[in-house]
């Protein structure tokens, strides 16, 4: 399934609300499990399932989902 870039931006905005240190969007690239999101301060893999939820039912993504996603963010030096 093709994912619109705005869906990725929306998830990034939700991450930034919890931690502005995740930085700004640089690029995203499809991978086997979903999308690799690269920001100005690091990267994170976003699952296909979460992308679909954000696209079809964003209100079904709760704070715990975003917190879990944030825990997997890899900051670069």
N, C-alpha and C positions, 0 to 999 in steps of 0.2 A: 504494500500500500504506500502510495506517495503521501508524504506529510508536508503540509504547507509550512513555510518558515514562521509564520505568525504563531503557530501552535508552540513552537520551540521558544519563541520570544515570550509568550505568555507564561510558560513554565519558568523561564529565567527571571521574569519580573516577580513571580511568586517566591523564588529563591532569594532574590535581592531584598524582599521585604523582611526575611528572617536574618539575612547576612549580606549587607551591601558589599562586603569584601569579595563576593564571588565575581565581581567585575562586569564588564560589558561584553556583549556578543561580538565574537570575532568571526567564527564560521561554524557550520555543522556539517556532518558527514554521516551518511547511512553506514551501519555496520550490521553484523549478523543478528544482534539482539534489539536493535532500534536505531538510535542516533548517538553519535559522539558530538557533544557540544563543547566547543573551545571558547573560552572567554579570555579577557585580558589578564586574568590572574590564575587560570587553571583550566581543568576540563572535568567533564562528567559524562558517563553513559546514561542515557535515558531510555528506558525500556519501551518497546512497541506498545505494550499494554498501557503504560502511563500516557504515552502520546495519544493513543486512541481515546482514553478517558478525557484528556484535556480537550480533544477535538469534539467528541460527541456529548460528553456530560461533565464539563469542568467542575460543576458544583459537587460532584461525587469524590473529588480529590480533597481530602481533609488535611489538616495541619500535620498530622502524623506522617502522611505520605510525603509531604514536602520536607519535613524534618529528616526522614529517612533518606530522601534524595540528597539533601544537603550533607549528611554524614558521609556520603560516597563521593563528594566533591574532592578532587585532587588539586590542591594548591601547588603552583610551581614557583620556584624562587626566581 
